[in-house]
């Protein structure tokens, strides 16, 4: 159980895809103009990541080594299409807000990277914990960045007005995305830095 917890916690902290490995930057910068969008994209990636990890791990002995990448892409594309169709059917507002970045989940380097580096070499249970850790870590990073951008740029959070007099509209533009992401990454790195023991 400790081994599975270690795999899970790696995705949250030590190997957080956005804040440590700097993966998935396109959706991170593009869709984080509101907390709902960030959370929605994170949950979609989480779903695809967990399902892909499970299926790829279960089929790892049947996929020839020369066909690994095409096989992984087919699995990931299947779940990406499924999540896109579900989002369009049950959350049309979110589907519209995420735009082209929802179908592009299929080429998200986090998902393909985890399929190649982890799911293709480990058990189904370990791959489940890896997918959950990486997916939740990605979702939390997107949610934090999106929340900051929405609060500072629009004066709202989750669509609720915070009564700010003059929001900084810059935070909703591309430069605001880079600034916010940089500040969140710096804060995360500072928190993760091991403390030196006093002599």
N, C-alpha and C positions, 0 to 999 in steps of 0.2 A: 504493500500500500504506500509506503514511503517513497518508493521508486516512482509510482504514478503521480504522487503529489509533487515530486521534484520536476517531473515532465510538465505537469500542469502549470506550476509556478514559474517555470522558465519563460513561458509565453507572456505571462503577466508582467514580469519584472526584468529578469536577467537578459532575456532575448526578446523583449517587447518589439514586435515587428515595426512599429512606427517610431518609437522613441529611442530604441537602441540599435536596431538593424537598419533603420531608415528605408523601409520597404513600403510600397503602396502609397507613394507620395501624390500621385495624380488624384485619386479620390479624396485623400486627406486634405489637399488644398482646394479642390474644386467644390466639394459638396458640404463643406463645414461652415456654411454661412448661417445655419440655424441648428440648434441642438437636436431637433426632430430629424433633420436630414442626416446629421452625423450618426445619430443612433440608428436610424433606418438602414443606412449603408453598412454600418457595423454589423447589424443583425443579419443582413443579407449575406455578407462575407462569412460570418460565423456559421450560418447554415450550410453554405457551399463547402466551406473548409472542413467541417465535421463530417458531412456526408461523403465528401471526396476521400478524406483520410480513411474512413471506415471501409469504403468499397475498394480502394486501391490496396489497402493492407490485406483485405480478405482475398484479393486476386493476385497478390504479388508473386506467388509461385507459378501462376499460369500465364503471366505476361512475359513474352520473350525479351531478353535484355535489349535487343536491337529495336524493339517496338515500344519501349518504356514511355518515352515522351509523347508519341502520338496516342498511345493508350491512355495516359494520364489526361491529355487534353480532351479526349472524347468523354471521359468520366466527368471531368470538371465542367465541360460545356453542357452536359446533360443536366447537372444540378444548377448551373447558372441559368439555363433556359427555364427550368422549373421555377426557380425563385423569381425570375422576371415575370413569368406568367401569373404566379400567385400574387405578386405585388401589383400587377396591372389590374387583376380581378378584384382584390380586396383592399388595396390602398392606392387608388388612382392618383391622389394628390402627391403622395410620396414618389410614385412611379414617374410622375411628370417632373417633380423637383430633381430627382436623381438623373434623369435624362439618359444620355449616352453612357454614363459611367456604370449603370446597372448591367447592360449587356457586356461591358468590358470587364466584369468580374472574372470572366472566363480566362483572361490573360493576366490576372492579378498575380504578380510575382510571389506574393506571400503564399498563395494556394499552391501554385506549381512548385515553389521552393520546398514547401513542407511535404508535398507528395514525393518529390525526388529525394530529399534529405532524410525524411523520417518514415512516412507511411510505407514506402516501398521496401523498407528494411526492418520494420518492427511489427509487433503483434497488433491485433485489432484493438485490444483494450488500451495499450500504450498509445496507439494512434488516435483513439478517441480522446484521451486526456491531452495529447499534444494539440489536436484540433480545437478543443475547448479552451485551452490556455492561450493559444495564439489568437483565436477568434475573439475571446473576451478581452484580451490585451489590446487588440486592434480597435475593438468597439469602444473601450474606455478611453483610449487615446483620442479617437475621433470625437467622442462626446465631450471631453474636456476642451479640446481646441474649438469645437463648434459652439459650446456654451460661452466661452470667453468672447468669441467673435460676435455672437448674437447679443450678448449683454452690452459689450462696448460699442458695437456698431449700430445696433438697432434699439437699444434700451429695453429689450424684452428678453425673457427666458422661457423656453418651451411655449412661445406664443403669448405669454402673459406680460403685460406692461409693467415695467419697474419704475415708471415715472421719472426717468432721467431727462434732464432739461435739454442737453445737447449731446446726443450720441455721436461717436466718431465714425462717420460713414466710411472712412478709409479702411476700417477693420473688415468691412464686407467685400472689399476689392482684393485683387490678387496680392498687392503688397501687404495688406493686413493679414492675409493668410500666412505669408512667409514670416512676418514679424511674430505673430501669435505662436506658430509652430516652433520657431526658434527659441522663444522665451519658455515655452512648455518643455521643450527638449533640454534646455539648460537647467531648468528647475529639477527635472527628473534626474539628470546626470548628477546634479549636486546632492540630491537625496540618496541616490544609489552609491555615491562614492563612499568607500569604507572609511570609517573614522579612525584616525591615528590614536593609539592608546597613549595616555599621558604617563610619563616616567615618574 
